Amino acid sequence: MPAQDLNAHYVEVRRRLIESGEWDQIRTVMTAKLNESGWIDDIRHKAKEDARNMESLSFQALLSGTNKPRLESIPLAVKREISSLIRQHVEKQFE
């Protein structure tokens, strides 16, 4: 599938998730699972440590320094559960 078609499908799925209110439900589940796993606290502590070690405090530098590692450290169980919820929505919408 060409990248343009894939991007159009992504935009459509995201739009439908938002319009149906399911995006907020999925986000609530994801936040709860990340909190239960301790992931949110870990990221918060790392950001505080990084901020303390910065010579000149910069929100942009702090955000860019933790963005990729933060996303890579999301627990696999949470990724799978959220992917499953999104997949269920897509299957419902595109039957």
PDB file of N, CA, C and O in Angstrom, chain B, residues numbered from 101:
ATOM      1  N   MET B 101       0.852  -1.181   0.000  1.00  0.00           N
ATOM      2  CA  MET B 101       0.000   0.000   0.000  1.00  0.00           C
ATOM      3  C   MET B 101       0.892   1.236   0.000  1.00  0.00           C
ATOM      4  O   MET B 101       1.790   1.344   0.835  1.00  0.00           O
ATOM      5  N   PRO B 102       0.661   2.171  -0.919  1.00  0.00           N
ATOM      6  CA  PRO B 102       1.460   3.397  -0.961  1.00  0.00           C
ATOM      7  C   PRO B 102       1.331   4.177   0.344  1.00  0.00           C
ATOM      8  O   PRO B 102       0.310   4.116   1.029  1.00  0.00           O
ATOM      9  N   ALA B 103       2.385   4.906   0.664  1.00  0.00           N
ATOM     10  CA  ALA B 103       2.416   5.683   1.909  1.00  0.00           C
ATOM     11  C   ALA B 103       1.277   6.698   1.969  1.00  0.00           C
ATOM     12  O   ALA B 103       0.730   6.956   3.041  1.00  0.00           O
ATOM     13  N   GLN B 104       0.923   7.269   0.830  1.00  0.00           N
ATOM     14  CA  GLN B 104      -0.149   8.266   0.813  1.00  0.00           C
ATOM     15  C   GLN B 104      -1.490   7.637   1.213  1.00  0.00           C
ATOM     16  O   GLN B 104      -2.257   8.229   1.972  1.00  0.00           O
ATOM     17  N   ASP B 105      -1.768   6.418   0.689  1.00  0.00           N
ATOM     18  CA  ASP B 105      -3.002   5.717   1.050  1.00  0.00           C
ATOM     19  C   ASP B 105      -3.010   5.357   2.528  1.00  0.00           C
ATOM     20  O   ASP B 105      -4.026   5.495   3.209  1.00  0.00           O
ATOM     21  N   LEU B 106      -1.869   4.895   3.010  1.00  0.00           N
ATOM     22  CA  LEU B 106      -1.750   4.525   4.410  1.00  0.00           C
ATOM     23  C   LEU B 106      -1.991   5.736   5.302  1.00  0.00           C
ATOM     24  O   LEU B 106      -2.685   5.639   6.314  1.00  0.00           O
ATOM     25  N   ASN B 107      -1.421   6.867   4.929  1.00  0.00           N
ATOM     26  CA  ASN B 107      -1.602   8.090   5.698  1.00  0.00           C
ATOM     27  C   ASN B 107      -3.067   8.524   5.690  1.00  0.00           C
ATOM     28  O   ASN B 107      -3.584   8.978   6.710  1.00  0.00           O
ATOM     29  N   ALA B 108      -3.734   8.387   4.552  1.00  0.00           N
ATOM     30  CA  ALA B 108      -5.153   8.754   4.460  1.00  0.00           C
ATOM     31  C   ALA B 108      -5.997   7.857   5.361  1.00  0.00           C
ATOM     32  O   ALA B 108      -6.936   8.327   6.003  1.00  0.00           O
ATOM     33  N   HIS B 109      -5.664   6.558   5.409  1.00  0.00           N
ATOM     34  CA  HIS B 109      -6.392   5.633   6.290  1.00  0.00           C
ATOM     35  C   HIS B 109      -6.160   5.999   7.753  1.00  0.00           C
ATOM     36  O   HIS B 109      -7.091   5.973   8.558  1.00  0.00           O
ATOM     37  N   TYR B 110      -4.934   6.335   8.091  1.00  0.00           N
ATOM     38  CA  TYR B 110      -4.607   6.726   9.459  1.00  0.00           C
ATOM     39  C   TYR B 110      -5.431   7.950   9.868  1.00  0.00           C
ATOM     40  O   TYR B 110      -6.015   7.985  10.951  1.00  0.00           O
ATOM     41  N   VAL B 111      -5.469   8.939   8.998  1.00  0.00           N
ATOM     42  CA  VAL B 111      -6.221  10.170   9.288  1.00  0.00           C
ATOM     43  C   VAL B 111      -7.706   9.847   9.481  1.00  0.00           C
ATOM     44  O   VAL B 111      -8.342  10.377  10.392  1.00  0.00           O
ATOM     45  N   GLU B 112      -8.256   8.984   8.630  1.00  0.00           N
ATOM     46  CA  GLU B 112      -9.678   8.621   8.727  1.00  0.00           C
ATOM     47  C   GLU B 112      -9.972   7.864  10.025  1.00  0.00           C
ATOM     48  O   GLU B 112     -10.959   8.153  10.702  1.00  0.00           O
ATOM     49  N   VAL B 113      -9.125   6.903  10.368  1.00  0.00           N
ATOM     50  CA  VAL B 113      -9.323   6.137  11.607  1.00  0.00           C
ATOM     51  C   VAL B 113      -9.248   7.067  12.806  1.00  0.00           C
ATOM     52  O   VAL B 113     -10.083   6.988  13.707  1.00  0.00           O
ATOM     53  N   ARG B 114      -8.258   7.942  12.823  1.00  0.00           N
ATOM     54  CA  ARG B 114      -8.097   8.871  13.939  1.00  0.00           C
ATOM     55  C   ARG B 114      -9.314   9.791  14.048  1.00  0.00           C
ATOM     56  O   ARG B 114      -9.811  10.034  15.148  1.00  0.00           O
ATOM     57  N   ARG B 115      -9.793  10.301  12.918  1.00  0.00           N
ATOM     58  CA  ARG B 115     -10.966  11.179  12.923  1.00  0.00           C
ATOM     59  C   ARG B 115     -12.171  10.459  13.508  1.00  0.00           C
ATOM     60  O   ARG B 115     -12.901  11.018  14.327  1.00  0.00           O
ATOM     61  N   ARG B 116     -12.377   9.214  13.083  1.00  0.00           N
ATOM     62  CA  ARG B 116     -13.532   8.458  13.584  1.00  0.00           C
ATOM     63  C   ARG B 116     -13.391   8.138  15.072  1.00  0.00           C
ATOM     64  O   ARG B 116     -14.378   8.160  15.807  1.00  0.00           O
ATOM     65  N   LEU B 117     -12.180   7.844  15.513  1.00  0.00           N
ATOM     66  CA  LEU B 117     -11.959   7.594  16.938  1.00  0.00           C
ATOM     67  C   LEU B 117     -12.314   8.831  17.760  1.00  0.00           C
ATOM     68  O   LEU B 117     -12.960   8.726  18.803  1.00  0.00           O
ATOM     69  N   ILE B 118     -11.897   9.980  17.295  1.00  0.00           N
ATOM     70  CA  ILE B 118     -12.150  11.227  18.023  1.00  0.00           C
ATOM     71  C   ILE B 118     -13.633  11.562  18.007  1.00  0.00           C
ATOM     72  O   ILE B 118     -14.210  11.891  19.043  1.00  0.00           O
ATOM     73  N   GLU B 119     -14.251  11.478  16.831  1.00  0.00           N
ATOM     74  CA  GLU B 119     -15.669  11.831  16.715  1.00  0.00           C
ATOM     75  C   GLU B 119     -16.572  10.912  17.522  1.00  0.00           C
ATOM     76  O   GLU B 119     -17.583  11.356  18.066  1.00  0.00           O
ATOM     77  N   SER B 120     -16.218   9.635  17.604  1.00  0.00           N
ATOM     78  CA  SER B 120     -17.055   8.687  18.330  1.00  0.00           C
ATOM     79  C   SER B 120     -16.846   8.753  19.850  1.00  0.00           C
ATOM     80  O   SER B 120     -17.631   8.191  20.614  1.00  0.00           O
ATOM     81  N   GLY B 121     -15.785   9.441  20.278  1.00  0.00           N
ATOM     82  CA  GLY B 121     -15.481   9.504  21.707  1.00  0.00           C
ATOM     83  C   GLY B 121     -14.637   8.345  22.182  1.00  0.00           C
ATOM     84  O   GLY B 121     -14.234   8.304  23.344  1.00  0.00           O
ATOM     85  N   GLU B 122     -14.361   7.395  21.289  1.00  0.00           N
ATOM     86  CA  GLU B 122     -13.553   6.235  21.683  1.00  0.00           C
ATOM     87  C   GLU B 122     -12.105   6.610  21.944  1.00  0.00           C
ATOM     88  O   GLU B 122     -11.425   5.944  22.726  1.00  0.00           O
ATOM     89  N   TRP B 123     -11.620   7.674  21.297  1.00  0.00           N
ATOM     90  CA  TRP B 123     -10.244   8.103  21.532  1.00  0.00           C
ATOM     91  C   TRP B 123     -10.053   8.460  23.004  1.00  0.00           C
ATOM     92  O   TRP B 123      -9.049   8.082  23.607  1.00  0.00           O
ATOM     93  N   ASP B 124     -11.011   9.187  23.589  1.00  0.00           N
ATOM     94  CA  ASP B 124     -10.918   9.557  25.001  1.00  0.00           C
ATOM     95  C   ASP B 124     -10.957   8.320  25.897  1.00  0.00           C
ATOM     96  O   ASP B 124     -10.242   8.251  26.897  1.00  0.00           O
ATOM     97  N   GLN B 125     -11.792   7.347  25.538  1.00  0.00           N
ATOM     98  CA  GLN B 125     -11.867   6.105  26.315  1.00  0.00           C
ATOM     99  C   GLN B 125     -10.550   5.339  26.250  1.00  0.00           C
ATOM    100  O   GLN B 125     -10.058   4.852  27.268  1.00  0.00           O
ATOM    101  N   ILE B 126      -9.982   5.234  25.051  1.00  0.00           N
ATOM    102  CA  ILE B 126      -8.709   4.531  24.879  1.00  0.00           C
ATOM    103  C   ILE B 126      -7.607   5.259  25.642  1.00  0.00           C
ATOM    104  O   ILE B 126      -6.776   4.631  26.297  1.00  0.00           O
ATOM    105  N   ARG B 127      -7.609   6.572  25.553  1.00  0.00           N
ATOM    106  CA  ARG B 127      -6.599   7.365  26.268  1.00  0.00           C
ATOM    107  C   ARG B 127      -6.718   7.192  27.780  1.00  0.00           C
ATOM    108  O   ARG B 127      -5.707   7.140  28.480  1.00  0.00           O
ATOM    109  N   THR B 128      -7.935   7.104  28.280  1.00  0.00           N
ATOM    110  CA  THR B 128      -8.155   6.894  29.711  1.00  0.00           C
ATOM    111  C   THR B 128      -7.605   5.538  30.140  1.00  0.00           C
ATOM    112  O   THR B 128      -6.937   5.432  31.169  1.00  0.00           O
ATOM    113  N   VAL B 129      -7.885   4.503  29.351  1.00  0.00           N
ATOM    114  CA  VAL B 129      -7.375   3.161  29.653  1.00  0.00           C
ATOM    115  C   VAL B 129      -5.853   3.164  29.612  1.00  0.00           C
ATOM    116  O   VAL B 129      -5.204   2.609  30.499  1.00  0.00           O
ATOM    117  N   MET B 130      -5.278   3.791  28.580  1.00  0.00           N
ATOM    118  CA  MET B 130      -3.830   3.820  28.441  1.00  0.00           C
ATOM    119  C   MET B 130      -3.175   4.538  29.626  1.00  0.00           C
ATOM    120  O   MET B 130      -2.179   4.060  30.170  1.00  0.00           O
ATOM    121  N   THR B 131      -3.726   5.668  30.020  1.00  0.00           N
ATOM    122  CA  THR B 131      -3.174   6.416  31.148  1.00  0.00           C
ATOM    123  C   THR B 131      -3.235   5.591  32.431  1.00  0.00           C
ATOM    124  O   THR B 131      -2.277   5.568  33.204  1.00  0.00           O
ATOM    125  N   ALA B 132      -4.349   4.921  32.654  1.00  0.00           N
ATOM    126  CA  ALA B 132      -4.490   4.092  33.857  1.00  0.00           C
ATOM    127  C   ALA B 132      -3.470   2.951  33.858  1.00  0.00           C
ATOM    128  O   ALA B 132      -2.844   2.676  34.881  1.00  0.00           O
ATOM    129  N   LYS B 133      -3.306   2.291  32.716  1.00  0.00           N
ATOM    130  CA  LYS B 133      -2.364   1.169  32.626  1.00  0.00           C
ATOM    131  C   LYS B 133      -0.922   1.647  32.801  1.00  0.00           C
ATOM    132  O   LYS B 133      -0.127   0.984  33.467  1.00  0.00           O
ATOM    133  N   LEU B 134      -0.584   2.789  32.208  1.00  0.00           N
ATOM    134  CA  LEU B 134       0.768   3.323  32.354  1.00  0.00           C
ATOM    135  C   LEU B 134       1.030   3.744  33.795  1.00  0.00           C
ATOM    136  O   LEU B 134       2.143   3.594  34.297  1.00  0.00           O
ATOM    137  N   ASN B 135       0.010   4.269  34.453  1.00  0.00           N
ATOM    138  CA  ASN B 135       0.144   4.649  35.859  1.00  0.00           C
ATOM    139  C   ASN B 135       0.317   3.416  36.743  1.00  0.00           C
ATOM    140  O   ASN B 135       1.170   3.394  37.630  1.00  0.00           O
ATOM    141  N   GLU B 136      -0.504   2.387  36.492  1.00  0.00           N
ATOM    142  CA  GLU B 136      -0.411   1.139  37.261  1.00  0.00           C
ATOM    143  C   GLU B 136       0.964   0.492  37.130  1.00  0.00           C
ATOM    144  O   GLU B 136       1.482  -0.079  38.090  1.00  0.00           O
ATOM    145  N   SER B 137       1.546   0.582  35.948  1.00  0.00           N
ATOM    146  CA  SER B 137       2.839  -0.054  35.701  1.00  0.00           C
ATOM    147  C   SER B 137       4.004   0.744  36.280  1.00  0.00           C
ATOM    148  O   SER B 137       5.129   0.247  36.327  1.00  0.00           O
ATOM    149  N   GLY B 138       3.744   1.973  36.720  1.00  0.00           N
ATOM    150  CA  GLY B 138       4.806   2.814  37.263  1.00  0.00           C
ATOM    151  C   GLY B 138       5.537   3.613  36.192  1.00  0.00           C
ATOM    152  O   GLY B 138       6.473   4.352  36.497  1.00  0.00           O
ATOM    153  N   TRP B 139       5.118   3.468  34.948  1.00  0.00           N
ATOM    154  CA  TRP B 139       5.786   4.117  33.833  1.00  0.00           C
ATOM    155  C   TRP B 139       5.734   5.641  33.955  1.00  0.00           C
ATOM    156  O   TRP B 139       6.732   6.316  33.704  1.00  0.00           O
ATOM    157  N   ILE B 140       4.590   6.179  34.335  1.00  0.00           N
ATOM    158  CA  ILE B 140       4.441   7.634  34.448  1.00  0.00           C
ATOM    159  C   ILE B 140       5.383   8.188  35.514  1.00  0.00           C
ATOM    160  O   ILE B 140       6.036   9.208  35.294  1.00  0.00           O
ATOM    161  N   ASP B 141       5.455   7.528  36.652  1.00  0.00           N
ATOM    162  CA  ASP B 141       6.369   7.974  37.707  1.00  0.00           C
ATOM    163  C   ASP B 141       7.823   7.895  37.252  1.00  0.00           C
ATOM    164  O   ASP B 141       8.614   8.793  37.538  1.00  0.00           O
ATOM    165  N   ASP B 142       8.175   6.825  36.548  1.00  0.00           N
ATOM    166  CA  ASP B 142       9.546   6.680  36.048  1.00  0.00           C
ATOM    167  C   ASP B 142       9.915   7.828  35.115  1.00  0.00           C
ATOM    168  O   ASP B 142      11.000   8.400  35.229  1.00  0.00           O
ATOM    169  N   ILE B 143       9.018   8.163  34.198  1.00  0.00           N
ATOM    170  CA  ILE B 143       9.275   9.249  33.249  1.00  0.00           C
ATOM    171  C   ILE B 143       9.375  10.579  33.983  1.00  0.00           C
ATOM    172  O   ILE B 143      10.236  11.405  33.678  1.00  0.00           O
ATOM    173  N   ARG B 144       8.498  10.776  34.941  1.00  0.00           N
ATOM    174  CA  ARG B 144       8.513  12.023  35.717  1.00  0.00           C
ATOM    175  C   ARG B 144       9.832  12.167  36.475  1.00  0.00           C
ATOM    176  O   ARG B 144      10.426  13.245  36.487  1.00  0.00           O
ATOM    177  N   HIS B 145      10.290  11.089  37.105  1.00  0.00           N
ATOM    178  CA  HIS B 145      11.548  11.130  37.863  1.00  0.00           C
ATOM    179  C   HIS B 145      12.742  11.369  36.937  1.00  0.00           C
ATOM    180  O   HIS B 145      13.656  12.118  37.280  1.00  0.00           O
ATOM    181  N   LYS B 146      12.732  10.736  35.772  1.00  0.00           N
ATOM    182  CA  LYS B 146      13.820  10.934  34.821  1.00  0.00           C
ATOM    183  C   LYS B 146      13.860  12.383  34.344  1.00  0.00           C
ATOM    184  O   LYS B 146      14.934  12.976  34.236  1.00  0.00           O
ATOM    185  N   ALA B 147      12.702  12.946  34.061  1.00  0.00           N
ATOM    186  CA  ALA B 147      12.645  14.333  33.607  1.00  0.00           C
ATOM    187  C   ALA B 147      13.138  15.287  34.699  1.00  0.00           C
ATOM    188  O   ALA B 147      13.845  16.251  34.408  1.00  0.00           O
ATOM    189  N   LYS B 148      12.769  15.019  35.947  1.00  0.00           N
ATOM    190  CA  LYS B 148      13.241  15.863  37.049  1.00  0.00           C
ATOM    191  C   LYS B 148      14.757  15.780  37.175  1.00  0.00           C
ATOM    192  O   LYS B 148      15.426  16.794  37.371  1.00  0.00           O
ATOM    193  N   GLU B 149      15.292  14.574  37.063  1.00  0.00           N
ATOM    194  CA  GLU B 149      16.740  14.376  37.147  1.00  0.00           C
ATOM    195  C   GLU B 149      17.448  15.096  35.998  1.00  0.00           C
ATOM    196  O   GLU B 149      18.455  15.773  36.205  1.00  0.00           O
ATOM    197  N   ASP B 150      16.916  14.942  34.804  1.00  0.00           N
ATOM    198  CA  ASP B 150      17.498  15.618  33.640  1.00  0.00           C
ATOM    199  C   ASP B 150      17.453  17.135  33.817  1.00  0.00           C
ATOM    200  O   ASP B 150      18.413  17.827  33.479  1.00  0.00           O
ATOM    201  N   ALA B 151      16.341  17.656  34.346  1.00  0.00           N
ATOM    202  CA  ALA B 151      16.202  19.099  34.552  1.00  0.00           C
ATOM    203  C   ALA B 151      17.224  19.603  35.566  1.00  0.00           C
ATOM    204  O   ALA B 151      17.801  20.676  35.387  1.00  0.00           O
ATOM    205  N   ARG B 152      17.445  18.842  36.614  1.00  0.00           N
ATOM    206  CA  ARG B 152      18.429  19.236  37.632  1.00  0.00           C
ATOM    207  C   ARG B 152      19.837  19.287  37.047  1.00  0.00           C
ATOM    208  O   ARG B 152      20.660  20.104  37.461  1.00  0.00           O
ATOM    209  N   ASN B 153      20.110  18.408  36.080  1.00  0.00           N
ATOM    210  CA  ASN B 153      21.452  18.322  35.506  1.00  0.00           C
ATOM    211  C   ASN B 153      21.675  19.280  34.330  1.00  0.00           C
ATOM    212  O   ASN B 153      22.787  19.361  33.809  1.00  0.00           O
ATOM    213  N   MET B 154      20.643  20.001  33.910  1.00  0.00           N
ATOM    214  CA  MET B 154      20.795  20.952  32.804  1.00  0.00           C
ATOM    215  C   MET B 154      21.468  22.222  33.300  1.00  0.00           C
ATOM    216  O   MET B 154      21.155  22.744  34.370  1.00  0.00           O
ATOM    217  N   GLU B 155      22.392  22.696  32.494  1.00  0.00           N
ATOM    218  CA  GLU B 155      23.059  23.942  32.837  1.00  0.00           C
ATOM    219  C   GLU B 155      22.083  25.109  32.723  1.00  0.00           C
ATOM    220  O   GLU B 155      21.984  25.949  33.617  1.00  0.00           O
ATOM    221  N   SER B 156      21.369  25.138  31.604  1.00  0.00           N
ATOM    222  CA  SER B 156      20.356  26.154  31.383  1.00  0.00           C
ATOM    223  C   SER B 156      19.049  25.410  31.108  1.00  0.00           C
ATOM    224  O   SER B 156      18.924  24.731  30.089  1.00  0.00           O
ATOM    225  N   LEU B 157      18.094  25.536  31.997  1.00  0.00           N
ATOM    226  CA  LEU B 157      16.849  24.781  31.899  1.00  0.00           C
ATOM    227  C   LEU B 157      16.077  25.162  30.639  1.00  0.00           C
ATOM    228  O   LEU B 157      15.798  26.336  30.393  1.00  0.00           O
ATOM    229  N   SER B 158      15.740  24.149  29.852  1.00  0.00           N
ATOM    230  CA  SER B 158      15.004  24.370  28.612  1.00  0.00           C
ATOM    231  C   SER B 158      13.963  23.275  28.469  1.00  0.00           C
ATOM    232  O   SER B 158      14.293  22.091  28.409  1.00  0.00           O
ATOM    233  N   PHE B 159      12.695  23.684  28.415  1.00  0.00           N
ATOM    234  CA  PHE B 159      11.623  22.708  28.274  1.00  0.00           C
ATOM    235  C   PHE B 159      11.772  21.925  26.986  1.00  0.00           C
ATOM    236  O   PHE B 159      11.602  20.706  26.981  1.00  0.00           O
ATOM    237  N   GLN B 160      12.089  22.605  25.887  1.00  0.00           N
ATOM    238  CA  GLN B 160      12.228  21.943  24.587  1.00  0.00           C
ATOM    239  C   GLN B 160      13.339  20.896  24.624  1.00  0.00           C
ATOM    240  O   GLN B 160      13.160  19.789  24.117  1.00  0.00           O
ATOM    241  N   ALA B 161      14.472  21.231  25.211  1.00  0.00           N
ATOM    242  CA  ALA B 161      15.580  20.272  25.317  1.00  0.00           C
ATOM    243  C   ALA B 161      15.190  19.105  26.213  1.00  0.00           C
ATOM    244  O   ALA B 161      15.532  17.958  25.926  1.00  0.00           O
ATOM    245  N   LEU B 162      14.489  19.388  27.278  1.00  0.00           N
ATOM    246  CA  LEU B 162      14.038  18.341  28.189  1.00  0.00           C
ATOM    247  C   LEU B 162      13.068  17.402  27.484  1.00  0.00           C
ATOM    248  O   LEU B 162      13.184  16.184  27.613  1.00  0.00           O
ATOM    249  N   LEU B 163      12.126  17.946  26.749  1.00  0.00           N
ATOM    250  CA  LEU B 163      11.152  17.145  26.027  1.00  0.00           C
ATOM    251  C   LEU B 163      11.816  16.311  24.937  1.00  0.00           C
ATOM    252  O   LEU B 163      11.546  15.116  24.826  1.00  0.00           O
ATOM    253  N   SER B 164      12.670  16.918  24.142  1.00  0.00           N
ATOM    254  CA  SER B 164      13.303  16.177  23.049  1.00  0.00           C
ATOM    255  C   SER B 164      14.256  15.108  23.570  1.00  0.00           C
ATOM    256  O   SER B 164      14.460  14.090  22.909  1.00  0.00           O
ATOM    257  N   GLY B 165      14.836  15.323  24.738  1.00  0.00           N
ATOM    258  CA  GLY B 165      15.755  14.343  25.315  1.00  0.00           C
ATOM    259  C   GLY B 165      15.063  13.114  25.871  1.00  0.00           C
ATOM    260  O   GLY B 165      15.684  12.058  26.002  1.00  0.00           O
ATOM    261  N   THR B 166      13.789  13.237  26.199  1.00  0.00           N
ATOM    262  CA  THR B 166      13.080  12.095  26.775  1.00  0.00           C
ATOM    263  C   THR B 166      12.032  11.511  25.846  1.00  0.00           C
ATOM    264  O   THR B 166      11.461  10.465  26.156  1.00  0.00           O
ATOM    265  N   ASN B 167      11.762  12.149  24.723  1.00  0.00           N
ATOM    266  CA  ASN B 167      10.673  11.727  23.854  1.00  0.00           C
ATOM    267  C   ASN B 167      10.853  10.314  23.306  1.00  0.00           C
ATOM    268  O   ASN B 167       9.994   9.462  23.535  1.00  0.00           O
ATOM    269  N   LYS B 168      11.937  10.041  22.595  1.00  0.00           N
ATOM    270  CA  LYS B 168      12.129   8.730  21.989  1.00  0.00           C
ATOM    271  C   LYS B 168      12.310   7.633  23.048  1.00  0.00           C
ATOM    272  O   LYS B 168      11.629   6.610  22.976  1.00  0.00           O
ATOM    273  N   PRO B 169      13.206   7.813  24.027  1.00  0.00           N
ATOM    274  CA  PRO B 169      13.343   6.763  25.048  1.00  0.00           C
ATOM    275  C   PRO B 169      12.040   6.509  25.809  1.00  0.00           C
ATOM    276  O   PRO B 169      11.751   5.383  26.215  1.00  0.00           O
ATOM    277  N   ARG B 170      11.269   7.567  25.990  1.00  0.00           N
ATOM    278  CA  ARG B 170       9.998   7.448  26.707  1.00  0.00           C
ATOM    279  C   ARG B 170       9.048   6.539  25.926  1.00  0.00           C
ATOM    280  O   ARG B 170       8.438   5.642  26.506  1.00  0.00           O
ATOM    281  N   LEU B 171       8.921   6.760  24.638  1.00  0.00           N
ATOM    282  CA  LEU B 171       8.025   5.949  23.821  1.00  0.00           C
ATOM    283  C   LEU B 171       8.504   4.504  23.723  1.00  0.00           C
ATOM    284  O   LEU B 171       7.692   3.579  23.700  1.00  0.00           O
ATOM    285  N   GLU B 172       9.802   4.313  23.666  1.00  0.00           N
ATOM    286  CA  GLU B 172      10.361   2.960  23.565  1.00  0.00           C
ATOM    287  C   GLU B 172      10.215   2.181  24.873  1.00  0.00           C
ATOM    288  O   GLU B 172      10.264   0.951  24.872  1.00  0.00           O
ATOM    289  N   SER B 173      10.038   2.882  25.970  1.00  0.00           N
ATOM    290  CA  SER B 173       9.973   2.202  27.269  1.00  0.00           C
ATOM    291  C   SER B 173       8.553   1.850  27.706  1.00  0.00           C
ATOM    292  O   SER B 173       8.364   1.321  28.802  1.00  0.00           O
ATOM    293  N   ILE B 174       7.558   2.131  26.875  1.00  0.00           N
ATOM    294  CA  ILE B 174       6.178   1.773  27.228  1.00  0.00           C
ATOM    295  C   ILE B 174       6.097   0.254  27.347  1.00  0.00           C
ATOM    296  O   ILE B 174       6.536  -0.455  26.442  1.00  0.00           O
ATOM    297  N   PRO B 175       5.550  -0.254  28.435  1.00  0.00           N
ATOM    298  CA  PRO B 175       5.472  -1.710  28.635  1.00  0.00           C
ATOM    299  C   PRO B 175       4.725  -2.403  27.484  1.00  0.00           C
ATOM    300  O   PRO B 175       3.710  -1.907  26.995  1.00  0.00           O
ATOM    301  N   LEU B 176       5.250  -3.549  27.073  1.00  0.00           N
ATOM    302  CA  LEU B 176       4.684  -4.298  25.960  1.00  0.00           C
ATOM    303  C   LEU B 176       3.214  -4.652  26.201  1.00  0.00           C
ATOM    304  O   LEU B 176       2.408  -4.603  25.272  1.00  0.00           O
ATOM    305  N   ALA B 177       2.864  -5.006  27.426  1.00  0.00           N
ATOM    306  CA  ALA B 177       1.471  -5.362  27.735  1.00  0.00           C
ATOM    307  C   ALA B 177       0.532  -4.185  27.474  1.00  0.00           C
ATOM    308  O   ALA B 177      -0.584  -4.376  26.991  1.00  0.00           O
ATOM    309  N   VAL B 178       0.978  -2.973  27.792  1.00  0.00           N
ATOM    310  CA  VAL B 178       0.153  -1.787  27.559  1.00  0.00           C
ATOM    311  C   VAL B 178       0.030  -1.543  26.058  1.00  0.00           C
ATOM    312  O   VAL B 178      -1.058  -1.249  25.563  1.00  0.00           O
ATOM    313  N   LYS B 179       1.137  -1.662  25.334  1.00  0.00           N
ATOM    314  CA  LYS B 179       1.090  -1.483  23.877  1.00  0.00           C
ATOM    315  C   LYS B 179       0.111  -2.463  23.247  1.00  0.00           C
ATOM    316  O   LYS B 179      -0.688  -2.089  22.388  1.00  0.00           O
ATOM    317  N   ARG B 180       0.175  -3.709  23.675  1.00  0.00           N
ATOM    318  CA  ARG B 180      -0.708  -4.731  23.110  1.00  0.00           C
ATOM    319  C   ARG B 180      -2.170  -4.445  23.412  1.00  0.00           C
ATOM    320  O   ARG B 180      -3.026  -4.589  22.539  1.00  0.00           O
ATOM    321  N   GLU B 181      -2.462  -4.043  24.642  1.00  0.00           N
ATOM    322  CA  GLU B 181      -3.852  -3.781  25.017  1.00  0.00           C
ATOM    323  C   GLU B 181      -4.420  -2.591  24.241  1.00  0.00           C
ATOM    324  O   GLU B 181      -5.556  -2.645  23.771  1.00  0.00           O
ATOM    325  N   ILE B 182      -3.649  -1.533  24.107  1.00  0.00           N
ATOM    326  CA  ILE B 182      -4.118  -0.352  23.385  1.00  0.00           C
ATOM    327  C   ILE B 182      -4.253  -0.672  21.896  1.00  0.00           C
ATOM    328  O   ILE B 182      -5.212  -0.248  21.252  1.00  0.00           O
ATOM    329  N   SER B 183      -3.299  -1.414  21.354  1.00  0.00           N
ATOM    330  CA  SER B 183      -3.393  -1.830  19.946  1.00  0.00           C
ATOM    331  C   SER B 183      -4.643  -2.658  19.709  1.00  0.00           C
ATOM    332  O   SER B 183      -5.302  -2.521  18.678  1.00  0.00           O
ATOM    333  N   SER B 184      -4.965  -3.510  20.657  1.00  0.00           N
ATOM    334  CA  SER B 184      -6.157  -4.344  20.549  1.00  0.00           C
ATOM    335  C   SER B 184      -7.430  -3.489  20.549  1.00  0.00           C
ATOM    336  O   SER B 184      -8.346  -3.732  19.765  1.00  0.00           O
ATOM    337  N   LEU B 185      -7.478  -2.503  21.420  1.00  0.00           N
ATOM    338  CA  LEU B 185      -8.645  -1.614  21.468  1.00  0.00           C
ATOM    339  C   LEU B 185      -8.808  -0.845  20.153  1.00  0.00           C
ATOM    340  O   LEU B 185      -9.920  -0.697  19.646  1.00  0.00           O
ATOM    341  N   ILE B 186      -7.702  -0.364  19.615  1.00  0.00           N
ATOM    342  CA  ILE B 186      -7.762   0.360  18.337  1.00  0.00           C
ATOM    343  C   ILE B 186      -8.170  -0.584  17.218  1.00  0.00           C
ATOM    344  O   ILE B 186      -8.985  -0.223  16.368  1.00  0.00           O
ATOM    345  N   ARG B 187      -7.613  -1.787  17.209  1.00  0.00           N
ATOM    346  CA  ARG B 187      -7.958  -2.777  16.184  1.00  0.00           C
ATOM    347  C   ARG B 187      -9.450  -3.101  16.225  1.00  0.00           C
ATOM    348  O   ARG B 187     -10.091  -3.208  15.180  1.00  0.00           O
ATOM    349  N   GLN B 188     -10.005  -3.257  17.431  1.00  0.00           N
ATOM    350  CA  GLN B 188     -11.434  -3.543  17.557  1.00  0.00           C
ATOM    351  C   GLN B 188     -12.264  -2.416  16.956  1.00  0.00           C
ATOM    352  O   GLN B 188     -13.255  -2.664  16.269  1.00  0.00           O
ATOM    353  N   HIS B 189     -11.859  -1.188  17.217  1.00  0.00           N
ATOM    354  CA  HIS B 189     -12.577  -0.039  16.653  1.00  0.00           C
ATOM    355  C   HIS B 189     -12.500  -0.046  15.139  1.00  0.00           C
ATOM    356  O   HIS B 189     -13.508   0.157  14.463  1.00  0.00           O
ATOM    357  N   VAL B 190     -11.319  -0.275  14.604  1.00  0.00           N
ATOM    358  CA  VAL B 190     -11.138  -0.292  13.147  1.00  0.00           C
ATOM    359  C   VAL B 190     -11.988  -1.378  12.521  1.00  0.00           C
ATOM    360  O   VAL B 190     -12.632  -1.148  11.497  1.00  0.00           O
ATOM    361  N   GLU B 191     -11.998  -2.553  13.118  1.00  0.00           N
ATOM    362  CA  GLU B 191     -12.800  -3.651  12.571  1.00  0.00           C
ATOM    363  C   GLU B 191     -14.292  -3.301  12.590  1.00  0.00           C
ATOM    364  O   GLU B 191     -15.015  -3.626  11.648  1.00  0.00           O
ATOM    365  N   LYS B 192     -14.753  -2.645  13.649  1.00  0.00           N
ATOM    366  CA  LYS B 192     -16.144  -2.218  13.741  1.00  0.00           C
ATOM    367  C   LYS B 192     -16.487  -1.197  12.666  1.00  0.00           C
ATOM    368  O   LYS B 192     -17.551  -1.263  12.050  1.00  0.00           O
ATOM    369  N   GLN B 193     -15.590  -0.269  12.450  1.00  0.00           N
ATOM    370  CA  GLN B 193     -15.849   0.836  11.530  1.00  0.00           C
ATOM    371  C   GLN B 193     -15.766   0.435  10.062  1.00  0.00           C
ATOM    372  O   GLN B 193     -16.451   1.015   9.219  1.00  0.00           O
ATOM    373  N   PHE B 194     -14.939  -0.546   9.756  1.00  0.00           N
ATOM    374  CA  PHE B 194     -14.678  -0.866   8.368  1.00  0.00           C
ATOM    375  C   PHE B 194     -15.162  -2.255   7.972  1.00  0.00           C
ATOM    376  O   PHE B 194     -14.575  -2.884   7.091  1.00  0.00           O
ATOM    377  N   GLU B 195     -16.216  -2.739   8.604  1.00  0.00           N
ATOM    378  CA  GLU B 195     -16.763  -4.061   8.268  1.00  0.00           C
ATOM    379  C   GLU B 195     -17.443  -4.042   6.941  1.00  0.00           C
ATOM    380  O   GLU B 195     -17.962  -5.066   6.497  1.00  0.00           O
TER     381      GLU B 195
END
